[in-house]
Amino acid sequence: MGFTINAFLNEHFDLRTTPSVSLYERHVKFSYPNGTDRTEKRESTWIEVPLLLKYKSLRRVNSRMYMVAGVTLGIETNVKRARSGGAGTLDTKSSDFSIDYGIGFEQFFEFFKFAPELRFSHGMTNMLVPGKNSIGNGISRMRTHTVTLYLNFE
């Protein structure tokens, strides 16, 4: 859930940010050599602030396509709860920096604009914190990679 701040640069380019609060549920699956598996469920809340450059096509009647690219800074807000898992959990950092790109479609209506957008995100930060327990053994790095469908009402 968030809002949009848009700066019109020219007919085809906008600079925009869409700060948001995101709720994630991630499942980390550990596969051991003896054939056993263990899954750790991680729930977290993040504040994400992307800075995106938007390239828009020409408007045709009441619709147009667009592409976005940029970077996102993410900060986990429930760090104490995530860190209090104990000795049997994987320890991760509470901030992330990622490269984002995606495509979208704007449909103009009389009083609002509906713009579904498919965005891909590739984390640049190693999220793994070397721990004192054996859970992180064998893991050299952990990065976030997400595919997100945004439904924008402007």
N, CA, C and O atoms as a GROMACS GRO file, in nm:
protein
  616
    1MET      N    1   0.085  -0.116   0.000
    1MET     CA    2   0.000   0.000   0.000
    1MET      C    3   0.090   0.123   0.000
    1MET      O    4   0.182   0.132   0.081
    2GLY      N    5   0.065   0.216  -0.090
    2GLY     CA    6   0.149   0.335  -0.097
    2GLY      C    7   0.083   0.446  -0.175
    2GLY      O    8  -0.038   0.446  -0.196
    3PHE      N    9   0.164   0.541  -0.216
    3PHE     CA   10   0.116   0.654  -0.295
    3PHE      C   11   0.220   0.687  -0.401
    3PHE      O   12   0.331   0.634  -0.398
    4THR      N   13   0.184   0.775  -0.496
    4THR     CA   14   0.271   0.806  -0.608
    4THR      C   15   0.307   0.954  -0.609
    4THR      O   16   0.221   1.041  -0.590
    5ILE      N   17   0.436   0.982  -0.630
    5ILE     CA   18   0.484   1.118  -0.652
    5ILE      C   19   0.547   1.118  -0.790
    5ILE      O   20   0.642   1.043  -0.814
    6ASN      N   21   0.496   1.201  -0.880
    6ASN     CA   22   0.538   1.199  -1.019
    6ASN      C   23   0.586   1.337  -1.062
    6ASN      O   24   0.519   1.438  -1.036
    7ALA      N   25   0.703   1.342  -1.129
    7ALA     CA   26   0.755   1.468  -1.184
    7ALA      C   27   0.759   1.454  -1.336
    7ALA      O   28   0.832   1.372  -1.390
    8PHE      N   29   0.680   1.535  -1.404
    8PHE     CA   30   0.673   1.535  -1.549
    8PHE      C   31   0.799   1.599  -1.605
    8PHE      O   32   0.827   1.715  -1.577
    9LEU      N   33   0.877   1.524  -1.685
    9LEU     CA   34   0.999   1.577  -1.746
    9LEU      C   35   0.973   1.629  -1.887
    9LEU      O   36   1.010   1.741  -1.920
   10ASN      N   37   0.909   1.546  -1.970
   10ASN     CA   38   0.865   1.587  -2.103
   10ASN      C   39   0.753   1.494  -2.148
   10ASN      O   40   0.699   1.418  -2.067
   11GLU      N   41   0.719   1.497  -2.276
   11GLU     CA   42   0.605   1.419  -2.326
   11GLU      C   43   0.621   1.269  -2.304
   11GLU      O   44   0.522   1.198  -2.286
   12HIS      N   45   0.744   1.219  -2.304
   12HIS     CA   46   0.767   1.075  -2.294
   12HIS      C   47   0.828   1.028  -2.162
   12HIS      O   48   0.823   0.909  -2.131
   13PHE      N   49   0.886   1.118  -2.083
   13PHE     CA   50   0.957   1.076  -1.962
   13PHE      C   51   0.901   1.140  -1.836
   13PHE      O   52   0.868   1.258  -1.834
   14ASP      N   53   0.890   1.060  -1.731
   14ASP     CA   54   0.852   1.105  -1.597
   14ASP      C   55   0.954   1.049  -1.499
   14ASP      O   56   1.010   0.941  -1.520
   15LEU      N   57   0.976   1.122  -1.391
   15LEU     CA   58   1.056   1.073  -1.279
   15LEU      C   59   0.957   1.049  -1.167
   15LEU      O   60   0.881   1.140  -1.131
   16ARG      N   61   0.956   0.928  -1.110
   16ARG     CA   62   0.853   0.900  -1.009
   16ARG      C   63   0.908   0.817  -0.895
   16ARG      O   64   1.006   0.744  -0.907
   17THR      N   65   0.839   0.831  -0.783
   17THR     CA   66   0.864   0.747  -0.668
   17THR      C   67   0.730   0.702  -0.613
   17THR      O   68   0.632   0.777  -0.616
   18THR      N   69   0.726   0.582  -0.563
   18THR     CA   70   0.603   0.527  -0.507
   18THR      C   71   0.634   0.462  -0.372
   18THR      O   72   0.635   0.340  -0.361
   19PRO      N   73   0.661   0.544  -0.269
   19PRO     CA   74   0.690   0.487  -0.136
   19PRO      C   75   0.574   0.399  -0.090
   19PRO      O   76   0.457   0.433  -0.108
   20SER      N   77   0.608   0.285  -0.029
   20SER     CA   78   0.503   0.192   0.011
   20SER      C   79   0.544   0.111   0.133
   20SER      O   80   0.661   0.102   0.168
   21VAL      N   81   0.444   0.054   0.196
   21VAL     CA   82   0.463  -0.044   0.302
   21VAL      C   83   0.427  -0.179   0.242
   21VAL      O   84   0.316  -0.197   0.192
   22SER      N   85   0.520  -0.273   0.247
   22SER     CA   86   0.499  -0.405   0.185
   22SER      C   87   0.505  -0.514   0.290
   22SER      O   88   0.591  -0.513   0.378
   23LEU      N   89   0.413  -0.608   0.280
   23LEU     CA   90   0.409  -0.723   0.369
   23LEU      C   91   0.456  -0.845   0.292
   23LEU      O   92   0.401  -0.878   0.187
   24TYR      N   93   0.559  -0.913   0.342
   24TYR     CA   94   0.616  -1.028   0.274
   24TYR      C   95   0.605  -1.153   0.360
   24TYR      O   96   0.616  -1.147   0.482
   25GLU      N   97   0.584  -1.264   0.294
   25GLU     CA   98   0.596  -1.396   0.356
   25GLU      C   99   0.688  -1.476   0.266
   25GLU      O  100   0.653  -1.506   0.152
   26ARG      N  101   0.804  -1.509   0.317
   26ARG     CA  102   0.903  -1.583   0.239
   26ARG      C  103   0.927  -1.719   0.304
   26ARG      O  104   0.924  -1.732   0.427
   27HIS      N  105   0.949  -1.818   0.221
   27HIS     CA  106   0.978  -1.952   0.269
   27HIS      C  107   1.120  -1.987   0.226
   27HIS      O  108   1.150  -1.990   0.107
   28VAL      N  109   1.208  -2.013   0.324
   28VAL     CA  110   1.346  -2.053   0.297
   28VAL      C  111   1.351  -2.204   0.316
   28VAL      O  112   1.324  -2.255   0.424
   29LYS      N  113   1.387  -2.275   0.208
   29LYS     CA  114   1.391  -2.421   0.213
   29LYS      C  115   1.536  -2.467   0.224
   29LYS      O  116   1.620  -2.431   0.142
   30PHE      N  117   1.564  -2.547   0.327
   30PHE     CA  118   1.695  -2.605   0.348
   30PHE      C  119   1.689  -2.751   0.304
   30PHE      O  120   1.608  -2.827   0.358
   31SER      N  121   1.773  -2.792   0.209
   31SER     CA  122   1.782  -2.931   0.166
   31SER      C  123   1.917  -2.986   0.212
   31SER      O  124   2.022  -2.935   0.173
   32TYR      N  125   1.913  -3.088   0.294
   32TYR     CA  126   2.034  -3.145   0.351
   32TYR      C  127   2.079  -3.267   0.270
   32TYR      O  128   1.997  -3.331   0.205
   33PRO      N  129   2.210  -3.299   0.273
   33PRO     CA  130   2.263  -3.412   0.195
   33PRO      C  131   2.200  -3.547   0.229
   33PRO      O  132   2.198  -3.636   0.144
   34ASN      N  133   2.149  -3.564   0.350
   34ASN     CA  134   2.090  -3.693   0.387
   34ASN      C  135   1.946  -3.708   0.335
   34ASN      O  136   1.879  -3.807   0.366
   35GLY      N  137   1.899  -3.613   0.257
   35GLY     CA  138   1.766  -3.622   0.196
   35GLY      C  139   1.656  -3.553   0.273
   35GLY      O  140   1.542  -3.551   0.226
   36THR      N  141   1.683  -3.498   0.389
   36THR     CA  142   1.579  -3.430   0.465
   36THR      C  143   1.570  -3.283   0.423
   36THR      O  144   1.669  -3.222   0.382
   37ASP      N  145   1.453  -3.229   0.435
   37ASP     CA  146   1.427  -3.088   0.403
   37ASP      C  147   1.365  -3.020   0.524
   37ASP      O  148   1.295  -3.082   0.604
   38ARG      N  149   1.393  -2.891   0.537
   38ARG     CA  150   1.334  -2.809   0.642
   38ARG      C  151   1.299  -2.674   0.582
   38ARG      O  152   1.382  -2.616   0.512
   39THR      N  153   1.179  -2.625   0.608
   39THR     CA  154   1.136  -2.496   0.555
   39THR      C  155   1.116  -2.398   0.670
   39THR      O  156   1.052  -2.430   0.770
   40GLU      N  157   1.173  -2.279   0.654
   40GLU     CA  158   1.159  -2.173   0.754
   40GLU      C  159   1.071  -2.064   0.694
   40GLU      O  160   1.102  -2.009   0.589
   41LYS      N  161   0.961  -2.033   0.762
   41LYS     CA  162   0.870  -1.928   0.717
   41LYS      C  163   0.912  -1.796   0.780
   41LYS      O  164   0.929  -1.787   0.902
   42ARG      N  165   0.929  -1.694   0.697
   42ARG     CA  166   0.973  -1.562   0.745
   42ARG      C  167   0.871  -1.458   0.702
   42ARG      O  168   0.848  -1.437   0.583
   43GLU      N  169   0.809  -1.393   0.799
   43GLU     CA  170   0.715  -1.285   0.771
   43GLU      C  171   0.782  -1.154   0.808
   43GLU      O  172   0.844  -1.142   0.913
   44SER      N  173   0.769  -1.055   0.721
   44SER     CA  174   0.832  -0.926   0.749
   44SER      C  175   0.754  -0.813   0.684
   44SER      O  176   0.680  -0.832   0.588
   45THR      N  177   0.774  -0.694   0.739
   45THR     CA  178   0.714  -0.572   0.687
   45THR      C  179   0.826  -0.479   0.646
   45THR      O  180   0.918  -0.453   0.724
   46TRP      N  181   0.820  -0.428   0.524
   46TRP     CA  182   0.925  -0.343   0.469
   46TRP      C  183   0.868  -0.210   0.424
   46TRP      O  184   0.756  -0.203   0.374
   47ILE      N  185   0.946  -0.103   0.443
   47ILE     CA  186   0.918   0.027   0.382
   47ILE      C  187   1.009   0.034   0.260
   47ILE      O  188   1.131   0.024   0.272
   48GLU      N  189   0.949   0.051   0.142
   48GLU     CA  190   1.026   0.054   0.017
   48GLU      C  191   1.008   0.189  -0.051
   48GLU      O  192   0.897   0.239  -0.064
   49VAL      N  193   1.121   0.247  -0.095
   49VAL     CA  194   1.120   0.377  -0.162
   49VAL      C  195   1.192   0.363  -0.296
   49VAL      O  196   1.315   0.370  -0.302
   50PRO      N  197   1.116   0.343  -0.405
   50PRO     CA  198   1.180   0.333  -0.536
   50PRO      C  199   1.197   0.471  -0.600
   50PRO      O  200   1.119   0.562  -0.574
   51LEU      N  201   1.299   0.484  -0.682
   51LEU     CA  202   1.319   0.603  -0.766
   51LEU      C  203   1.326   0.551  -0.909
   51LEU      O  204   1.422   0.484  -0.947
   52LEU      N  205   1.223   0.583  -0.988
   52LEU     CA  206   1.205   0.523  -1.120
   52LEU      C  207   1.198   0.627  -1.230
   52LEU      O  208   1.144   0.736  -1.211
   53LEU      N  209   1.252   0.592  -1.346
   53LEU     CA  210   1.236   0.671  -1.467
   53LEU      C  211   1.131   0.599  -1.551
   53LEU      O  212   1.145   0.480  -1.580
   54LYS      N  213   1.028   0.671  -1.591
   54LYS     CA  214   0.917   0.612  -1.666
   54LYS      C  215   0.918   0.665  -1.808
   54LYS      O  216   0.916   0.786  -1.831
   55TYR      N  217   0.922   0.571  -1.905
   55TYR     CA  218   0.914   0.607  -2.047
   55TYR      C  219   0.776   0.569  -2.098
   55TYR      O  220   0.736   0.453  -2.091
   56LYS      N  221   0.700   0.670  -2.148
   56LYS     CA  222   0.562   0.649  -2.192
   56LYS      C  223   0.554   0.656  -2.344
   56LYS      O  224   0.620   0.737  -2.408
   57SER      N  225   0.471   0.569  -2.401
   57SER     CA  226   0.443   0.576  -2.545
   57SER      C  227   0.342   0.688  -2.570
   57SER      O  228   0.292   0.750  -2.476
   58LEU      N  229   0.314   0.712  -2.695
   58LEU     CA  230   0.208   0.808  -2.727
   58LEU      C  231   0.073   0.752  -2.685
   58LEU      O  232   0.049   0.632  -2.695
   59ARG      N  233  -0.013   0.840  -2.637
   59ARG     CA  234  -0.146   0.798  -2.596
   59ARG      C  235  -0.231   0.773  -2.720
   59ARG      O  236  -0.239   0.858  -2.809
   60ARG      N  237  -0.294   0.657  -2.725
   60ARG     CA  238  -0.383   0.621  -2.836
   60ARG      C  239  -0.523   0.606  -2.778
   60ARG      O  240  -0.553   0.510  -2.707
   61VAL      N  241  -0.607   0.701  -2.811
   61VAL     CA  242  -0.743   0.712  -2.759
   61VAL      C  243  -0.735   0.720  -2.606
   61VAL      O  244  -0.700   0.825  -2.552
   62ASN      N  245  -0.766   0.612  -2.534
   62ASN     CA  246  -0.764   0.615  -2.388
   62ASN      C  247  -0.667   0.516  -2.326
   62ASN      O  248  -0.689   0.470  -2.214
   63SER      N  249  -0.559   0.484  -2.396
   63SER     CA  250  -0.462   0.390  -2.339
   63SER      C  251  -0.321   0.418  -2.391
   63SER      O  252  -0.304   0.482  -2.495
   64ARG      N  253  -0.222   0.369  -2.319
   64ARG     CA  254  -0.083   0.375  -2.362
   64ARG      C  255   0.000   0.277  -2.280
   64ARG      O  256  -0.038   0.239  -2.169
   65MET      N  257   0.112   0.237  -2.337
   65MET     CA  258   0.207   0.146  -2.271
   65MET      C  259   0.318   0.231  -2.209
   65MET      O  260   0.339   0.346  -2.247
   66TYR      N  261   0.389   0.172  -2.113
   66TYR     CA  262   0.504   0.240  -2.056
   66TYR      C  263   0.605   0.139  -2.002
   66TYR      O  264   0.571   0.022  -1.980
   67MET      N  265   0.728   0.185  -1.982
   67MET     CA  266   0.834   0.106  -1.920
   67MET      C  267   0.892   0.187  -1.805
   67MET      O  268   0.897   0.310  -1.811
   68VAL      N  269   0.934   0.118  -1.702
   68VAL     CA  270   0.998   0.183  -1.587
   68VAL      C  271   1.131   0.114  -1.557
   68VAL      O  272   1.146  -0.006  -1.581
   69ALA      N  273   1.224   0.191  -1.506
   69ALA     CA  274   1.353   0.136  -1.462
   69ALA      C  275   1.407   0.228  -1.353
   69ALA      O  276   1.387   0.349  -1.357
   70GLY      N  277   1.477   0.168  -1.256
   70GLY     CA  278   1.534   0.250  -1.149
   70GLY      C  279   1.588   0.165  -1.036
   70GLY      O  280   1.623   0.048  -1.054
   71VAL      N  281   1.595   0.225  -0.918
   71VAL     CA  282   1.649   0.160  -0.800
   71VAL      C  283   1.550   0.173  -0.684
   71VAL      O  284   1.467   0.263  -0.681
   72THR      N  285   1.561   0.080  -0.589
   72THR     CA  286   1.473   0.081  -0.472
   72THR      C  287   1.555   0.058  -0.345
   72THR      O  288   1.641  -0.030  -0.341
   73LEU      N  289   1.526   0.138  -0.244
   73LEU     CA  290   1.584   0.119  -0.111
   73LEU      C  291   1.474   0.059  -0.024
   73LEU      O  292   1.364   0.114  -0.016
   74GLY      N  293   1.504  -0.053   0.042
   74GLY     CA  294   1.407  -0.118   0.130
   74GLY      C  295   1.461  -0.127   0.271
   74GLY      O  296   1.578  -0.159   0.291
   75ILE      N  297   1.375  -0.099   0.371
   75ILE     CA  298   1.414  -0.105   0.512
   75ILE      C  299   1.310  -0.189   0.586
   75ILE      O  300   1.191  -0.160   0.580
   76GLU      N  301   1.356  -0.292   0.655
   76GLU     CA  302   1.266  -0.378   0.732
   76GLU      C  303   1.227  -0.305   0.860
   76GLU      O  304   1.312  -0.249   0.929
   77THR      N  305   1.098  -0.306   0.891
   77THR     CA  306   1.050  -0.230   1.006
   77THR      C  307   1.033  -0.314   1.131
   77THR      O  308   1.032  -0.258   1.241
   78ASN      N  309   1.020  -0.446   1.119
   78ASN     CA  310   0.998  -0.530   1.237
   78ASN      C  311   1.123  -0.612   1.268
   78ASN      O  312   1.117  -0.734   1.280
   79VAL      N  313   1.235  -0.544   1.280
   79VAL     CA  314   1.364  -0.610   1.297
   79VAL      C  315   1.372  -0.687   1.428
   79VAL      O  316   1.427  -0.797   1.430
   80LYS      N  317   1.320  -0.633   1.537
   80LYS     CA  318   1.329  -0.702   1.667
   80LYS      C  319   1.258  -0.836   1.663
   80LYS      O  320   1.310  -0.936   1.713
   81ARG      N  321   1.140  -0.839   1.603
   81ARG     CA  322   1.065  -0.964   1.595
   81ARG      C  323   1.136  -1.064   1.507
   81ARG      O  324   1.139  -1.183   1.537
   82ALA      N  325   1.195  -1.016   1.395
   82ALA     CA  326   1.264  -1.105   1.303
   82ALA      C  327   1.394  -1.157   1.364
   82ALA      O  328   1.433  -1.270   1.335
   83ARG      N  329   1.459  -1.080   1.447
   83ARG     CA  330   1.587  -1.120   1.505
   83ARG      C  331   1.569  -1.211   1.628
   83ARG      O  332   1.664  -1.277   1.670
   84SER      N  333   1.450  -1.214   1.684
   84SER     CA  334   1.431  -1.287   1.808
   84SER      C  335   1.398  -1.434   1.785
   84SER      O  336   1.346  -1.500   1.875
   85GLY      N  337   1.428  -1.486   1.665
   85GLY     CA  338   1.394  -1.623   1.633
   85GLY      C  339   1.476  -1.726   1.707
   85GLY      O  340   1.431  -1.840   1.720
   86GLY      N  341   1.592  -1.693   1.756
   86GLY     CA  342   1.672  -1.786   1.833
   86GLY      C  343   1.784  -1.846   1.750
   86GLY      O  344   1.818  -1.796   1.643
   87ALA      N  345   1.841  -1.953   1.803
   87ALA     CA  346   1.959  -2.013   1.743
   87ALA      C  347   1.926  -2.093   1.618
   87ALA      O  348   2.016  -2.121   1.539
   88GLY      N  349   1.802  -2.130   1.597
   88GLY     CA  350   1.767  -2.214   1.483
   88GLY      C  351   1.717  -2.139   1.361
   88GLY      O  352   1.658  -2.201   1.273
   89THR      N  353   1.738  -2.008   1.352
   89THR     CA  354   1.690  -1.931   1.238
   89THR      C  355   1.806  -1.866   1.163
   89THR      O  356   1.914  -1.844   1.218
   90LEU      N  357   1.781  -1.836   1.039
   90LEU     CA  358   1.879  -1.770   0.952
   90LEU      C  359   1.874  -1.620   0.977
   90LEU      O  360   1.766  -1.561   0.975
   91ASP      N  361   1.987  -1.557   0.999
   91ASP     CA  362   1.994  -1.415   1.030
   91ASP      C  363   2.019  -1.336   0.902
   91ASP      O  364   2.111  -1.367   0.826
   92THR      N  365   1.936  -1.234   0.877
   92THR     CA  366   1.948  -1.154   0.756
   92THR      C  367   1.955  -1.006   0.790
   92THR      O  368   1.918  -0.964   0.900
   93LYS      N  369   2.004  -0.927   0.695
   93LYS     CA  370   2.014  -0.782   0.714
   93LYS      C  371   1.876  -0.717   0.708
   93LYS      O  372   1.781  -0.776   0.655
   94SER      N  373   1.866  -0.597   0.762
   94SER     CA  374   1.736  -0.529   0.768
   94SER      C  375   1.723  -0.418   0.663
   94SER      O  376   1.631  -0.338   0.672
   95SER      N  377   1.814  -0.412   0.565
   95SER     CA  378   1.800  -0.316   0.456
   95SER      C  379   1.845  -0.382   0.326
   95SER      O  380   1.927  -0.473   0.325
   96ASP      N  381   1.789  -0.334   0.216
   96ASP     CA  382   1.818  -0.391   0.085
   96ASP      C  383   1.821  -0.280  -0.018
   96ASP      O  384   1.754  -0.178  -0.003
   97PHE      N  385   1.899  -0.300  -0.123
   97PHE     CA  386   1.908  -0.207  -0.235
   97PHE      C  387   1.893  -0.291  -0.361
   97PHE      O  388   1.963  -0.390  -0.378
   98SER      N  389   1.801  -0.251  -0.450
   98SER     CA  390   1.775  -0.334  -0.567
   98SER      C  391   1.761  -0.251  -0.694
   98SER      O  392   1.732  -0.132  -0.690
   99ILE      N  393   1.783  -0.319  -0.807
   99ILE     CA  394   1.762  -0.262  -0.941
   99ILE      C  395   1.626  -0.311  -0.988
   99ILE      O  396   1.598  -0.431  -0.980
  100ASP      N  397   1.542  -0.221  -1.037
  100ASP     CA  398   1.406  -0.255  -1.079
  100ASP      C  399   1.384  -0.218  -1.225
  100ASP      O  400   1.440  -0.120  -1.274
  101TYR      N  401   1.302  -0.296  -1.293
  101TYR     CA  402   1.258  -0.264  -1.429
  101TYR      C  403   1.125  -0.333  -1.453
  101TYR      O  404   1.095  -0.436  -1.391
  102GLY      N  405   1.046  -0.277  -1.542
  102GLY     CA  406   0.916  -0.338  -1.568
  102GLY      C  407   0.841  -0.269  -1.680
  102GLY      O  408   0.888  -0.173  -1.741
  103ILE      N  409   0.722  -0.322  -1.706
  103ILE     CA  410   0.634  -0.269  -1.810
  103ILE      C  411   0.495  -0.247  -1.750
  103ILE      O  412   0.458  -0.309  -1.650
  104GLY      N  413   0.420  -0.159  -1.813
  104GLY     CA  414   0.286  -0.131  -1.765
  104GLY      C  415   0.196  -0.083  -1.877
  104GLY      O  416   0.238  -0.058  -1.989
  105PHE      N  417   0.069  -0.071  -1.841
  105PHE     CA  418  -0.034  -0.031  -1.935
  105PHE      C  419  -0.127   0.067  -1.863
  105PHE      O  420  -0.180   0.035  -1.757
  106GLU      N  421  -0.147   0.185  -1.920
  106GLU     CA  422  -0.236   0.285  -1.861
  106GLU      C  423  -0.367   0.288  -1.937
  106GLU      O  424  -0.369   0.303  -2.060
  107GLN      N  425  -0.476   0.276  -1.865
  107GLN     CA  426  -0.610   0.286  -1.923
  107GLN      C  427  -0.677   0.407  -1.858
  107GLN      O  428  -0.695   0.411  -1.736
  108PHE      N  429  -0.714   0.505  -1.939
  108PHE     CA  430  -0.772   0.629  -1.889
  108PHE      C  431  -0.924   0.618  -1.886
  108PHE      O  432  -0.987   0.578  -1.984
  109PHE      N  433  -0.981   0.654  -1.772
  109PHE     CA  434  -1.126   0.660  -1.755
  109PHE      C  435  -1.164   0.805  -1.729
  109PHE      O  436  -1.077   0.892  -1.726
  110GLU      N  437  -1.290   0.831  -1.710
  110GLU     CA  438  -1.336   0.970  -1.695
  110GLU      C  439  -1.276   1.038  -1.572
  110GLU      O  440  -1.235   1.154  -1.582
  111PHE      N  441  -1.269   0.970  -1.458
  111PHE     CA  442  -1.224   1.033  -1.335
  111PHE      C  443  -1.094   0.977  -1.278
  111PHE      O  444  -1.043   1.031  -1.180
  112PHE      N  445  -1.040   0.872  -1.336
  112PHE     CA  446  -0.916   0.814  -1.284
  112PHE      C  447  -0.845   0.738  -1.395
  112PHE      O  448  -0.898   0.717  -1.504
  113LYS      N  449  -0.723   0.697  -1.364
  113LYS     CA  450  -0.641   0.619  -1.455
  113LYS      C  451  -0.605   0.488  -1.385
  113LYS      O  452  -0.558   0.489  -1.272
  114PHE      N  453  -0.626   0.375  -1.452
  114PHE     CA  454  -0.590   0.244  -1.400
  114PHE      C  455  -0.465   0.198  -1.474
  114PHE      O  456  -0.462   0.196  -1.597
  115ALA      N  457  -0.360   0.159  -1.397
  115ALA     CA  458  -0.232   0.124  -1.459
  115ALA      C  459  -0.173  -0.002  -1.394
  115ALA      O  460  -0.098   0.009  -1.296
  116PRO      N  461  -0.206  -0.121  -1.446
  116PRO     CA  462  -0.137  -0.240  -1.396
  116PRO      C  463   0.007  -0.242  -1.445
  116PRO      O  464   0.036  -0.203  -1.558
  117GLU      N  465   0.097  -0.287  -1.358
  117GLU     CA  466   0.241  -0.283  -1.390
  117GLU      C  467   0.307  -0.411  -1.340
  117GLU      O  468   0.285  -0.453  -1.226
  118LEU      N  469   0.388  -0.473  -1.424
  118LEU     CA  470   0.465  -0.591  -1.387
  118LEU      C  471   0.610  -0.546  -1.371
  118LEU      O  472   0.673  -0.499  -1.465
  119ARG      N  473   0.662  -0.563  -1.247
  119ARG     CA  474   0.797  -0.513  -1.217
  119ARG      C  475   0.886  -0.625  -1.164
  119ARG      O  476   0.845  -0.705  -1.080
  120PHE      N  477   1.009  -0.629  -1.215
  120PHE     CA  478   1.110  -0.725  -1.174
  120PHE      C  479   1.214  -0.652  -1.090
  120PHE      O  480   1.253  -0.540  -1.122
  121SER      N  481   1.259  -0.715  -0.982
  121SER     CA  482   1.353  -0.652  -0.891
  121SER      C  483   1.466  -0.750  -0.861
  121SER      O  484   1.441  -0.866  -0.830
  122HIS      N  485   1.589  -0.702  -0.870
  122HIS     CA  486   1.707  -0.784  -0.841
  122HIS      C  487   1.790  -0.714  -0.733
  122HIS      O  488   1.843  -0.605  -0.754
  123GLY      N  489   1.800  -0.780  -0.617
  123GLY     CA  490   1.873  -0.724  -0.504
  123GLY      C  491   2.023  -0.722  -0.528
  123GLY      O  492   2.079  -0.819  -0.581
  124MET      N  493   2.087  -0.614  -0.491
  124MET     CA  494   2.232  -0.599  -0.507
  124MET      C  495   2.306  -0.626  -0.376
  124MET      O  496   2.428  -0.646  -0.377
  125THR      N  497   2.236  -0.627  -0.264
  125THR     CA  498   2.296  -0.644  -0.132
  125THR      C  499   2.295  -0.791  -0.092
  125THR      O  500   2.197  -0.862  -0.114
  126ASN      N  501   2.405  -0.836  -0.033
  126ASN     CA  502   2.409  -0.970   0.025
  126ASN      C  503   2.333  -0.963   0.157
  126ASN      O  504   2.379  -0.900   0.252
  127MET      N  505   2.217  -1.026   0.163
  127MET     CA  506   2.129  -1.017   0.279
  127MET      C  507   2.173  -1.107   0.395
  127MET      O  508   2.123  -1.092   0.507
  128LEU      N  509   2.263  -1.200   0.370
  128LEU     CA  510   2.305  -1.295   0.473
  128LEU      C  511   2.399  -1.231   0.574
  128LEU      O  512   2.497  -1.166   0.538
  129VAL      N  513   2.367  -1.250   0.701
  129VAL     CA  514   2.455  -1.208   0.810
  129VAL      C  515   2.521  -1.334   0.863
  129VAL      O  516   2.453  -1.425   0.910
  130PRO      N  517   2.655  -1.342   0.854
  130PRO     CA  518   2.722  -1.462   0.905
  130PRO      C  519   2.686  -1.482   1.052
  130PRO      O  520   2.707  -1.394   1.135
  131GLY      N  521   2.633  -1.601   1.083
  131GLY     CA  522   2.585  -1.627   1.218
  131GLY      C  523   2.677  -1.715   1.298
  131GLY      O  524   2.774  -1.771   1.247
  132LYS      N  525   2.644  -1.726   1.424
  132LYS     CA  526   2.722  -1.810   1.514
  132LYS      C  527   2.667  -1.953   1.516
  132LYS      O  528   2.729  -2.042   1.573
  133ASN      N  529   2.549  -1.974   1.454
  133ASN     CA  530   2.492  -2.108   1.452
  133ASN      C  531   2.522  -2.176   1.317
  133ASN      O  532   2.579  -2.113   1.227
  134SER      N  533   2.486  -2.301   1.304
  134SER     CA  534   2.519  -2.379   1.184
  134SER      C  535   2.416  -2.364   1.073
  134SER      O  536   2.433  -2.424   0.967
  135ILE      N  537   2.311  -2.287   1.093
  135ILE     CA  538   2.206  -2.273   0.992
  135ILE      C  539   2.261  -2.214   0.863
  135ILE      O  540   2.223  -2.260   0.755
  136GLY      N  541   2.348  -2.114   0.870
  136GLY     CA  542   2.400  -2.049   0.751
  136GLY      C  543   2.521  -2.115   0.689
  136GLY      O  544   2.574  -2.066   0.589
  137ASN      N  545   2.566  -2.227   0.745
  137ASN     CA  546   2.681  -2.298   0.687
  137ASN      C  547   2.648  -2.344   0.545
  137ASN      O  548   2.540  -2.398   0.520
  138GLY      N  549   2.741  -2.324   0.455
  138GLY     CA  550   2.720  -2.364   0.317
  138GLY      C  551   2.653  -2.258   0.232
  138GLY      O  552   2.638  -2.278   0.111
  139ILE      N  553   2.610  -2.147   0.291
  139ILE     CA  554   2.548  -2.038   0.215
  139ILE      C  555   2.648  -1.924   0.210
  139ILE      O  556   2.689  -1.872   0.314
  140SER      N  557   2.688  -1.883   0.089
  140SER     CA  558   2.786  -1.775   0.077
  140SER      C  559   2.718  -1.640   0.059
  140SER      O  560   2.770  -1.538   0.105
  141ARG      N  561   2.603  -1.637  -0.008
  141ARG     CA  562   2.531  -1.510  -0.026
  141ARG      C  563   2.382  -1.539  -0.046
  141ARG      O  564   2.343  -1.647  -0.088
  142MET      N  565   2.302  -1.438  -0.014
  142MET     CA  566   2.158  -1.447  -0.032
  142MET      C  567   2.109  -1.311  -0.079
  142MET      O  568   2.129  -1.210  -0.012
  143ARG      N  569   2.045  -1.310  -0.194
  143ARG     CA  570   1.994  -1.186  -0.252
  143ARG      C  571   1.845  -1.201  -0.281
  143ARG      O  572   1.795  -1.311  -0.299
  144THR      N  573   1.777  -1.088  -0.285
  144THR     CA  574   1.634  -1.090  -0.314
  144THR      C  575   1.611  -1.073  -0.464
  144THR      O  576   1.676  -0.992  -0.529
  145HIS      N  577   1.519  -1.151  -0.516
  145HIS     CA  578   1.474  -1.139  -0.654
  145HIS      C  579   1.323  -1.154  -0.649
  145HIS      O  580   1.271  -1.256  -0.604
  146THR      N  581   1.251  -1.051  -0.696
  146THR     CA  582   1.106  -1.056  -0.688
  146THR      C  583   1.042  -1.018  -0.820
  146THR      O  584   1.100  -0.944  -0.901
  147VAL      N  585   0.923  -1.069  -0.841
  147VAL     CA  586   0.836  -1.030  -0.952
  147VAL      C  587   0.707  -0.984  -0.886
  147VAL      O  588   0.645  -1.059  -0.811
  148THR      N  589   0.665  -0.860  -0.915
  148THR     CA  590   0.550  -0.802  -0.847
  148THR      C  591   0.453  -0.743  -0.948
  148THR      O  592   0.494  -0.678  -1.045
  149LEU      N  593   0.325  -0.766  -0.926
  149LEU     CA  594   0.219  -0.704  -1.006
  149LEU      C  595   0.161  -0.589  -0.924
  149LEU      O  596   0.100  -0.612  -0.819
  150TYR      N  597   0.180  -0.467  -0.971
  150TYR     CA  598   0.125  -0.348  -0.905
  150TYR      C  599  -0.003  -0.307  -0.976
  150TYR      O  600  -0.009  -0.307  -1.099
  151LEU      N  601  -0.104  -0.272  -0.898
  151LEU     CA  602  -0.230  -0.219  -0.952
  151LEU      C  603  -0.241  -0.075  -0.906
  151LEU      O  604  -0.276  -0.048  -0.791
  152ASN      N  605  -0.211   0.019  -0.997
  152ASN     CA  606  -0.209   0.161  -0.965
  152ASN      C  607  -0.341   0.227  -1.008
  152ASN      O  608  -0.387   0.210  -1.120
  153PHE      N  609  -0.399   0.301  -0.915
  153PHE     CA  610  -0.518   0.382  -0.943
  153PHE      C  611  -0.477   0.527  -0.922
  153PHE      O  612  -0.451   0.568  -0.808
  154GLU      N  613  -0.471   0.606  -1.028
  154GLU     CA  614  -0.425   0.746  -1.018
  154GLU      C  615  -0.537   0.839  -1.061
  154GLU      O  616  -0.520   0.961  -1.060
   0.00000   0.00000   0.00000
